[in-house]
Amino acid sequence: MKQKKLDTKQIIISGLALFAIFFGAGNLIFPPFLGLNSGKDWFLASLGFNLSDSLLILLGILALSFRSANLKSFGSKLSNNFGSILSLVCITLVGPLLSIPRTGATTYEVALSPFYPNINKILFSFLFFALVYILTINGSKVVDRVGKYLTPTLLIILAILIIKGFFYPDVVLESTADNKFSAGFIEGYQTMDSLGPIFLTGIILEDLKNKGISEKNDLIRATIYSGLIAVFGLVIVYTGLTYVGAKSIAFADPDLNRTSLLIAISENLLGRNVQIALSLVVGFACLSTAIGLVSAFASIFAENFKKLSYRFFVRLGVVISFVLSILGVDKIMEISIPILLFVYPIVISLYILNLIDRGNISPLAYKISIGAVALVSFADALSALGFSNNFYVNGINKLPMADAGFAFVFVFLISLIFGLLISKNQKGIE
């Protein structure tokens, strides 16, 4: 294929496609809740949320692009199989363990329960995931066709919601004592978007190659430009929803959970009819997301475990998702917090290492820094589980930046410097 120069139109199209990939309808429940609980500090909370969601998506895609989306190369300085294992862990989290069950639970709580509260949750979840299974196995094009209209429709409704929220009468927003930047950063973990680049970057690069961009430097530039467009879109939507959430204190009960708050905001600002439309769009978008994630989970696992079929992993993913979805959105999130507190700092650190590594960072430095970060993130996970009153966790909590939830950042920087010095000293001795 003849090498093409970067084309502005293609970059914009790729950027919008990238935005659509990461803009999950299920993520709409997070920014308003964050805004409601941040009050006057809503912008600081939104900044933290966007950094751990939108910015990390871009950093992740770039880090994988520098490695040509080769997972073995991405994690090779830790071990030959680390990248592949991390990919399996991430698709399991973004798949049947957390994200897919949440699509079913969100659909029930946003699209069905407000209008038909007496419908049995277990029955609905069974029917929802039975449909997911049928459409995933049969590869139905119906969902793809409907999906083309879902994102634009959802964006139009959200634009109206944000604009109406912006012009809603001003309310007094109170300050809170908590670190809202840190709260926003941790809330951004819940979207799990930033784990996506590990198994999605290969698809993104392949799409750019199919458009005639084959040189590595051009691919990286195209990825940067496309990523910036996608990130800009995500930041606009999430910041707007956080602001609307902050102003919703005028009519919303502060004790509402995430899904109930989204319903209350849409009903108050958009009216009952548009709220119904939003609920339906969110429901169908969650169904589309569930199908895509089940397919991705099954494909990746079938590729790594060739003795088991794609159909087997589709069934496995659907069954696990069905069982966990019955727990509801809040319980799924409660389960996810310690897991994400452990995994995210490791992934973030590995993204950064791959971005700055130009062959000058030794495997030893990788192992020391990632190992040190893992020790810190494990302590955070233990604390989230309620095991905070022990020597290990108390010791980690005394580290710089621990109060803000960023002890792993301090430890990463110090351990990386330490690892580089040891590596340099070893080379000097040799």
N, C-alpha and C positions, 0 to 999 in steps of 0.2 A: 504494500500500500504506500502511495506517495505521501511523504511527510508534508503536513499542512502547517501553516503558521497559525498562531493563536487568533481565533476569531471572536470578536466581542459578542456576537449573537449566540454563538455556541457556548461561550463562557456563562452568559446570563441564563441560558436554558439549563446548563449543567448545575448552576448555582440554585436555581428554582427547584430542580429535581432533587438536589441534595437537601434543600430545605424541607421538601415534602417527605423525604425519607425519615428525617429526625423529628419532624413536627407531629408527634403522636397526640391524638385526641385525649388519651388518658392522662397526659401531662397537664391538661388545663386545670386540674383540681389543685395544683400546687401553688402557683403564684398568688391567686386571690387569698388563699389561706395564710400565706406568708405575709401578704400586705395587711390583712386584718389583725394579725398578731404582732405587727411591727409598728403600727401607728405612725408617728412622726418620722420614724427612721425607715420608712418603707423603701426609699431609694437605696440606702445602704444595704438593706436586706436583698433587694433586687440585684444590686451589683454582685454580691456574693453568689446569688443563685445563678446569674448569667456567667460568672467566671467558671463555676464548677460544671455548668451544662454547656453553654454555647462555645466559650473559649476553649475548653478542654476537648470538645469535638474537633475543632480546627487543629489544635496541637496534636491530637491523636492521629488524624488523617495525614498530617504532614510527617509525623514520626514514622508512620507505616509507609508513606510514599518514598521517604529517603531509603527505605529498605525494599522498595518495589513490592510492597505488601507481602514480602516473604517472611512468614512467621518464624521460620527456623533462624533466619538472620536477625530478626527482631529480638529474640531472646537468647541467641547463641552464646553470648558472653556469660550467661548464667548456667545454661546447659543446653544440649542439642534439642531437647524436647520441650523446653520451658515455654516457648512461644505457642506451640501447639496445645500444650496443657492449659495455658492461660486462655486461649481461644475457646476451648471446651468449657472452662469454668464460666467465662463471660456469656457465652450463648446459652448456658444452662440458667444463669441468673436472669438474663434478658428474656429467656425463653420460659420453660415450664415451671421454674421455681418461684419466680416473682412477677415478671411483666405480663405474661400471658394470663395467669389467674386474675391479675388485676384488671385486664380488659373485660373479662366476664363479669367481675364484681362491679366495675364501674358502669357497665352497660345496665346492669340490674338497678343500681342505685341512682343513676342519672336519667336513664331512658325509660325505665319501666315502673319502678317503685313509687315515684311521685304521682303517677296517674292510676296505677293499679296496685295499691299497697298490699292487697290480700293474696297476690300471686306468690306461690311457694318458691323460695329462693333456690332450693335444691333442684326442683323441677326445671326452673328456668335455666340454671347452670348446666343441667344435663342436656337440655334442648340446644342451648347455645353452643356447647362444645361438640355435640353430635353434628351440628351444622358445620362447625369448623372442620371436623374430621372429614365429612363428606366432600366439602369444597376443596380441601387440601389434597385429598387422595385423587380426586377426579380432575384436579387442575382446572377448575371452572374459570372461564374468561369473564363470567358475569361480574364477579367481584372486581376484576381489573377495570372493566368498563365503568362500573358505578364509582370506583375509586377515583377516576379522573375528575369526577364532578364533586366528590366529597370535600377535598382540601380547599378548592376555591369557594365552595358554599360555606364551609366552616369559617374561612378567613373573612368572608363578607359579613357574616353574623357577628364574629368577634370584633371586626372593625366598628360595626354599629354599637356593640356593647361598650367598647373602650371609649368611643367618641361621646356616647351618652353619659358614661361614667365621668369623663373629663369635665363635662358641662353640668354635672350634678351639683346642686348647691354645696358650697364649701362647708366642711365640718371641722370641728376642733380635733386635731390628731394629737394624742398624748405620746410623750416619750416613754421608753421602757428602759429598765436598768440592764437588761441582757445585751450581749454582743450580737446585734442583729446581722452584721456582716457574716459572722461565723454561722449563725442560724440559717441564713440564706444559702451559704456554701454547702452546708450539710443537707439542707432540703433539696438542693440541686442533685445530690447523689441519687435521690429517689427516682428521678427520671430515667436513670441508667443509660441515658443517651451517650455519655462519654465512654462507655464500654464498647459501643457499637463499632468505632473505627477498627478495632482489632479484627473483626470478621467481615466488615463491609468495605474497607479500603480497596481490596482487590477488585470488587465489583465496580467501584467508582473509577479506578484506573483503567479497567477494561473498557468501560463506556467511553472514556476519553480517547483510548487507542482506536476504538471503532470509528471515532470521528476524525481519525487521521493524525492524531498527535502521538508521536512515538518516541521522540527524543526525551531522555530522562529529565533534563532541565526544563523543557517545555511542559512536560507532564506535571512537574512540581509547581511551576508557575501557574498553570491552569488550575491545579488543585487549590493553590492559595487564593486565586481570584474567585473561584467557584465557592470555596469555603467561606470567604469573607461575605459574599452575597447571602449565603445560607445563614451565617451567624448574625448578620445585620437583621434579617427577617425574624429570627428567633428572639433576638434581643428586644426588638420593637414590640412583638406580641407579648413576651413574658413581662417586660417592664410595664406595659400598659395594663395588663391583668393584675399585676401587683399593686399598681396605683388604684385601680378600681376596687380591689380588695380592701385597701386601706380606707377608702371613703365609704365602704359598705357598713362601717361601724354605725352609720346614721340609721340603718334599718335592720341590720343583721345581728342576731344573737352571737356574742363573742365565743360562746361555747359550741357553736355549730362545728361539725366535722367538715372535711374537705369537700365531699360530694354535696352535702346539704347546703353548704355555703354557695357553691357554684349555682345550684338550683335557685336559691334565694336571690342572688344577684341577677340572674337572667330574668326571673319573674318580675322583680322590681324595676329593672331598667328597660326590659324589652317587652314586657307584657306576656300574657299567657300564651298567645298564639305563636309568637316568635320563640318563646321558651320551649314549646313543644317541638318546633322545627330544630332548635339547637340540640335538644335531647335526642331526637331521631338521628341527626347527623353524627353526633358523638357516638351513638350506639352502633351505627353502620360502620363508622370509621374504626371503632374498637374491634368489630368483627373482622374488618379487612386487615388490621394490624395483627390480630391473633393468627389469622391464616398465614400471613407472611412470616411471622416469627416461628410458627410450628414448622413450616416448610424449611426455613433456614436452619432450625435446630436439627431436624431430621436429616437434612442434606449434609451438614457438617459432621454429625456423628456417624452417619452411614459411610462417609468418606474415610473416617478414621478407624472405624470398626467394620471392615468389609464383610465379615462373616454374618453380620446382621443387616437386614434390609432397610430401605428407606421407609417402607410401610410400617415396619416394627417400631421405628423411632417416632413416626407420626402418632401411632397408637399410644406409645409410652408418654409422649409429650402431652397429648390430649387428656389422658387419664389423670396424670399428675396435676395438670392445670385445673381440671374439673374439681378434683378433691380440694385443692387449695383455694379455689375461687369461692367455695361455700363459706370460708372464714370471713369474707368481706374485706373491703378496701383497708380499713383501719388496722385490722389484725395482720393482713399481709404486709403492711408497712412496718408494723411493730416487729415482725419476724425479720424483715429486710435490714433494719437499722444496724445491728451488730455485724451482719455479713458484709454490708457495704462499707462500714467503717474500717473493716479489715482489708477488703479488696482494693478500694479506691486509692488510698495512698501508695500502694504498690504499683498500681497501673499508672498513676500520675508520675511517679518517680521514673518508671521505665520509659514513658513518653519523653520526659525531659532528657534522660540519658541518651536516647536514640537521636534526639534533635541536636544535641551539642557534640555528640561523638563523631569525630572525623578520623577515627582510627587511633586517636591518642588516649583513649580511656581503656585501661586494661580490664580483662575479665575479673581480676581480683577487686578492682575498684567497684565494678558492678555488684559483685557479691557482697562486699562490705556494706555498701550504701543500701541496697535492696534488703539485705538481712537486717540492718539496723532499723529501717523503716517498718519492716514486718513486725519487729519486736514492739515498736510504738503502737502500730495500728492494732495489734493483737490486744494490747492493754486497753485501748479505746473500746474494742469489741467486748472485752470482759466487763468493762465498766457499764456499757449499755445493757448487758445481760444482768446487771445487778451485783456483780462480783467486784465491787470497787474498794472494799475495805480490806486490802491486803498489801504486803510490802511491795510487791511488783507494781501494781497499779498506782499506789501512792508515790512510788519513786518516779514513775513516768510523769505523773501529774505535777511534779516539781520542776520539770524541764521548762526552759524558756518557751513562751508562746502556747504552753499547754492550756492556760486559762481560756484562750480563744479557740482552742481545738486545733491548733496548728503546730503541735510539738513535732509532728512528722516532718514538717518543712525544715525546722531547725536541725533535726537529727540527720535529714538527708544531706543538707549542705555540709555539716561538720564531718559526717562519715565519708562523703565523697572526697572532700579535701584530704582527709586522713588516708583514704584508699589510694588516692593519686600520689601522695607523698611516699607511702610504702612501696608502691609500684616503681616509682622513680628511684627509690633507694635500692630496690632489688636489681634494677637495670644497671645502676652504678656499680654494684658489687660484682655483677656478671662481667 
